[in-house]
């Protein structure tokens, strides 16, 4: 396995946890607005009639043949803050995404968003 050069190219591939349990499918990549580097991904989870997108950090993620492996266990990811499949993450909910993974959160200097979908 290796780190993905361009994680956006893996959209539609399976996302698995450290034990290779499938979590869902990579839907989108959110970059840190301060660095423009990939920070979080949204993963499609749920039953066909009740799909939602959950957020997972991309730090330490690696790719294998046809999948993206993240560093967080399936149960933690599935319990992460979620949005509808056609929704957007409200700016006021960004802190909850970081908090779920025990990551520090600080909005931009002018109070701007920390995450942007690419």
N, C-alpha and C positions, 0 to 999 in steps of 0.2 A: 504494500500500500504506500501511497505517497500523498503529499498535500496537493490539493487542486490548484493549478495555476489560475484558472478562471472558474470559480465555483458556479457562476451563472450558467455555464455550459452543461451543468448536471441537472438542470430543471427537468422534472418528469421521472428522474431516477429514484429508486428506493432509498430511504434514509433508515439506517440501522443504528442500534445502540452499541456500546462496547462489547456486549456478548453476542453481537450479530442478530439480535431480535429485530424484526422489521417494525418500525414505528409508523411509517407512512411514505408519502411521496413528496419530494422537494418541489415546492410551488414557486417560491420567490426568495430573493436575497435582499436583505436590508443592510445598508452600509452605515458606518459611523460617520456622521456629517463632519466631524472634526478631521478625520483622516481619509475619508472616501474609500476605506477598506471594508470588505465584507465583515459584518459583526454578528448578524443573526440571519436565520433562514426561517421561512414558514413552511410547515409540513402539513400536508393534507391528511387528516385522520377522521375516523368515524365510519358509520355505516353509509351506504350509498344515498340514503334519503336524509341523512343528518350529518353531512360533512362540515368540518370546520378547519380552520388553520391555526396551528399552535406555533409558538416561537421557540427556537432552540439556538443557543450560541454556536458560532462556527469556530471559535478558538480551539485549535487542536484537531479539527476535523480532517479526516483523510478519505481518499477515494480508493475503491477497489473496482474490480470488473462489474460495472453496472450498478454500483451503490455508493452512497456517501455515508461514512461512519462518523458519528458525533461522539463526544466524550461523556454524555449524560445518559442515564438509564431510561428505558422506555417509560416506566411509570412516572418519572419526574417530568419528562417531556409532555406526556399526554395530560398531565395536570397543570401545564403552563397556561398563562393567559392566552385566550384565543379570540379570533375574529371570524366573522362569516366569510365564506369562500369568495364573496364579491365585496368584502368590506375593507376598510382601512383602519390602521391602528391610530386611535385618537392620541394627540400629543399628551394629554393628561394621563394616559394609560402606560406610557413608556416606562415610567419608574417601576411599575408593577412587574413588567417583563424582566427587568434587571434584578429586582428584589427576589423573584421566584428562584433565580439561580444564584442568589447571594453575591451578586455583582454590584459594585458601586455605580451609582447613577448621578450624573451631573449634566443638566441641560447646557446648551451653548451659552456663551458670554452674554448675549442679548436675550436669553430665554428661549432661543430657537430650539427646534426639535433636535434630538440626538440621533434618531434613526430615519433613514430615507430609503424607500423601496427603489431598487434598480432593476 
